[in-house]
Each structure stands twice: as C-alpha cells, then as structure tokens.
Amino acid sequence: MSENPHYFIAIPIPFKMQTKLRLWQDFVKERLRYKHWVHPEDFHITLKFLGPVSSGIRSVINELTILERLPAFTLTIGNIGFFGQRSRPRVLWVHVEQTRHLSSLQKLVEKQMVHLGFAKEKRSFRPHITLAKRWIGHSDQTAVNDIQDHFQQLHTLLAVNEIMLYRIFPKQTPKYKVVHRFKLQEER
C-alpha cells in the first residue's frame, strides 16, 4: 500500500446481521481453511474502492452528499459463493441480491467518483459480503459443494439506510474505520 491512506465506499452490515454472518463463518471454518477470516465489524458491501487518497477526502464527502437524497431500501442476502477455482476458492462470500435500487446506487457512486478523477471500475458490479480470503486448505471440491448446498436456502433481509466512507487501517483489527456516514431518506 502507498503511504497515503486508502478509502472505500460501502453499505455497512448492522450488528445483528454481523452476528448471524459470524455464525455462518464458524460453520464454514470447521470445513474449509482460509488464512484470513474477515472480522464481523468489517463486513460490508463495497460500492467503490477508491484506493489511496492524498488530500481530497473532503471533496469525496462533498461529492457523496447527493446520496442523502436517495430513499432507503431493502436487500435480500443469502447463499454462499466463491471466487476462484472451484476446488480451491480464493474468496468465500455471501451473495447479495442485485436490485434496481442497489444498481442505481452503485452507478451513482461510480459516476460521482469518476467526476472527481478516480478510475472507472473495469469489472462488472458483483455485490457480495466477503467472509474469508486466501485459501490454505487442500483441494476439496466436495466440501465446497457441501457448503453451498447447506446455505442454499438461507436468506435474510438487510435494510439499507446509510452508506459509509471507510478508511483502511491494514495493521489493525477491525481494519475499517468510518470516516463519514451518509443517511438515506427513510420511507414515509
């Protein structure tokens, strides 16, 4: 990482859901081996990774105040997914429903940050909540399939009523600290 602090914009996961996802992690830990298990306070849904920001964090906050005009909404999360080879998946994550509201929110964040000079994301948006990274187990397709089968029907609702600007502290646990909260409009 460069000397400038790194930041990202994300949907936070409330404490009650952090607790539920921690139980999911505990279940998986008994079956799959990863080097890094995400601390529950660090669970989030990334909207935009900014990377290093030298001195313009105030302009990022100002540009994102537009988010406070958006309505709150609800997402369904559930099922376990993996990035990487099926027998040795490098990332373990929870699926997040990609709704119209979520897609619009992510596109707006992207547009506002590109307007400030941040690089446009080249990959398509795949909303998820990371549970673990860096596979260290033996190749085990059966265990991976069993985990997915176990979580296939487990779904829960997530109320999205705020967006966070986080700063990354790589040597701390938890690693992410809130810099600014953007409250969405409550339903009337």
C-alpha positions in Angstrom: 0.0 0.0 0.0 1.2 3.5 -0.7 1.8 6.0 2.2 -1.5 7.8 1.5 -4.5 6.3 3.4 -6.8 4.1 1.4 -10.6 4.5 1.3 -13.7 2.8 0.0 -17.4 3.4 -0.1 -19.8 0.7 1.2 -23.0 -0.4 2.7 -22.4 -1.3 6.3 -23.7 -4.5 7.9 -25.6 -3.9 11.2 -24.6 -5.7 14.4 -27.5 -8.2 14.4 -26.5 -9.4 10.9 -22.8 -9.3 11.7 -23.6 -11.8 14.5 -25.6 -14.1 12.1 -22.8 -14.0 9.5 -20.2 -14.8 12.2 -22.2 -18.0 12.9 -22.0 -18.8 9.2 -18.3 -18.2 9.3 -18.0 -20.6 12.3 -19.8 -23.3 10.4 -17.6 -22.9 7.4 -14.4 -22.8 9.5 -14.9 -26.4 10.6 -15.0 -27.5 6.9 -12.7 -25.1 4.9 -9.4 -23.5 5.6 -8.6 -19.8 4.9 -5.7 -17.7 6.0 -7.8 -14.6 6.6 -11.3 -14.6 8.2 -13.0 -11.2 8.0 -13.7 -9.6 11.4 -17.5 -9.2 11.8 -17.2 -5.4 12.3 -15.5 -5.3 8.8 -18.4 -7.0 7.0 -19.7 -4.6 4.2 -20.9 -4.5 0.6 -18.4 -2.5 -1.4 -19.8 0.1 -3.8 -16.5 1.7 -4.8 -12.9 1.1 -3.8 -11.0 4.4 -4.0 -7.5 3.4 -3.1 -5.0 6.0 -1.9 -6.4 9.5 -1.3 -3.8 12.1 -0.6 -5.7 15.2 0.5 -9.0 15.3 -1.3 -11.2 13.3 1.2 -13.3 16.4 1.9 -14.2 16.7 -1.8 -15.1 13.0 -1.8 -17.5 13.7 1.1 -19.0 16.7 -0.6 -19.5 14.8 -3.8 -21.3 12.0 -2.0 -23.8 14.2 -0.1 -26.1 13.6 -3.1 -26.6 10.1 -1.6 -28.6 11.6 1.2 -31.4 12.4 -1.2 -31.9 8.7 -2.1 -34.5 6.5 -0.4 -33.7 3.7 2.0 -34.3 0.2 0.6 -34.1 -3.5 1.5 -31.9 -6.2 0.0 -32.0 -10.0 0.3 -28.7 -11.6 1.2 -28.0 -15.3 1.4 -26.3 -18.3 -0.1 -22.6 -18.8 -0.1 -20.4 -18.2 -3.1 -16.8 -18.4 -4.1 -14.3 -16.6 -6.3 -11.5 -18.6 -7.9 -11.1 -22.3 -8.7 -14.0 -24.4 -7.5 -11.7 -26.8 -5.7 -9.6 -24.1 -4.1 -11.7 -20.9 -4.0 -9.6 -17.9 -3.0 -12.6 -15.9 -1.6 -15.6 -17.0 0.3 -18.6 -14.6 0.2 -22.3 -14.2 0.9 -24.5 -13.4 -2.1 -26.3 -10.0 -2.2 -29.4 -9.5 -4.4 -28.7 -7.0 -7.1 -31.8 -4.9 -7.1 -32.7 -1.9 -9.2 -32.1 0.3 -6.1 -28.7 -1.2 -5.4 -27.6 -1.0 -9.1 -28.7 2.7 -9.2 -26.8 3.5 -6.0 -23.6 1.8 -7.2 -23.8 3.6 -10.6 -24.3 7.0 -8.9 -21.3 6.4 -6.5 -19.2 5.4 -9.5 -20.3 8.4 -11.5 -19.6 10.8 -8.7 -16.1 9.4 -8.0 -15.1 9.3 -11.7 -16.2 13.0 -11.8 -13.6 13.6 -9.1 -10.9 11.8 -11.1 -11.0 8.3 -9.6 -10.5 5.5 -12.1 -13.7 3.9 -13.5 -14.1 0.3 -12.4 -13.5 -2.1 -15.3 -15.1 -5.1 -13.7 -18.9 -5.5 -13.5 -20.5 -4.9 -10.2 -21.0 -8.2 -8.2 -22.4 -7.3 -4.8 -21.3 -9.6 -2.0 -20.1 -9.7 1.6 -16.7 -11.3 2.0 -16.3 -13.8 4.8 -12.8 -15.2 4.2 -9.8 -14.8 1.8 -6.7 -16.7 0.9 -7.5 -20.4 0.7 -4.9 -22.5 2.5 -6.6 -25.9 2.6 -6.2 -28.9 0.4 -8.1 -29.1 -2.9 -11.6 -30.2 -1.8 -14.5 -29.9 -4.3 -16.8 -32.0 -2.1 -16.5 -29.7 0.9 -17.1 -26.6 -1.3 -20.2 -28.2 -2.8 -21.5 -29.3 0.7 -21.1 -25.7 2.0 -23.0 -24.3 -0.9 -25.8 -26.9 -0.5 -26.0 -26.1 3.2 -26.5 -22.4 2.7 -28.7 -22.7 -0.5 -32.0 -21.7 1.2 -30.7 -19.4 3.9 -31.8 -15.9 3.2 -32.2 -12.8 5.3 -33.2 -9.2 4.7 -30.9 -6.2 5.0 -32.2 -2.7 5.5 -30.0 -0.3 3.7 -30.5 3.1 5.3 -26.9 4.5 5.2 -23.8 4.4 3.2 -20.3 4.7 4.7 -17.0 6.2 3.6 -14.4 4.0 5.3 -10.6 4.4 5.8 -8.5 1.2 5.8 -6.1 0.5 8.6 -4.3 -2.6 7.4 -2.4 -3.4 10.6 -5.5 -3.1 12.9 -8.4 -5.4 13.7 -11.0 -4.4 12.8 -9.4 -2.8 9.8 -12.0 -0.3 8.6 -13.0 2.9 10.4 -16.0 5.1 9.4 -14.9 8.5 8.1 -18.4 9.7 7.2 -22.0 8.4 7.2 -24.5 9.3 4.5 -28.1 8.7 5.8 -30.6 7.7 3.2 -34.2 9.0 3.2 -36.5 7.0 5.4 -39.7 5.6 3.8 -42.8 7.6 4.6 
